[in-house]
């Protein structure tokens, strides 16, 4: 008898996993020619409205200014 593996009967599919952490900030960094690893950056819903939500923030922004995704601007 051949060896049976739990996953042998499941369909074979290729799956890609994308780390979405700081995705929008990374896109803006490319557009603005900035280094996402050193320049503190955040993408915000609107700078003109109080209570706008931070959609994405990179590591330098989080560490230096303690800004987190879903924070609101006052």
N, C-alpha and C positions, 0 to 999 in steps of 0.2 A: 504494500500500500504506500502511496505517495504521501508526502508530508502536506498537511493542510494548514493554510494560513488564514487567519481571520479576515483579511482584506482581499483575498483572492476573488471573491464573488462581486465585489463592488466595482462600479464602472471606473475606468481609468480616465482621469481628467488632469489637465495641468492647471494649477492654481498659482496666481501671483499675489504676493502680499506686499502692500505698499505702506510704509510708515508715514502717516499723514501728519505727524508731529511737525509743526511749523511749516506746513506745506505752503500756505498762502504767503507767509513771510519769505520763504525761499523764492517764490515766483516774483515777488516785488523786488527782492535783492537782485535777481537776474536783470529785471527791467531797469533798475536804477544803478547797476554796476557796483553794488556794495558787497562787502564780505559778510555773509550771514553768520559766520562764526565769531566775529569780533564786534560788529556794529549792533548796538541794541535797537531792535525794530519790533513794531507791532502793527498789525492790520486791524483797523477799527471801523465799525459800521459807519459812523459819521463824526467828524470833529466839530461840526457846527451845532450839534444837538447835545444838551446835557443828558447823561444817562446812556450814552452810546456804548455798545458792547465791544470788548476786545475779542476779535474773532480768532486771532492767532498771535503768538508772541514767541520770539526765539529765546534761546538759553541766555545770551547776554542781557536781554531785557528782563527776563525773569530773575536772574541773579542780582543784577545791579539795582533794579527799581522795584523788585518784588511784585511785578505785574504778572497776572495769570490770565489765561483764557477764561472768558465769561465775566471778568471784572467789568465794572462800568466806570465811565469817566464822569467826573463831577463838573 
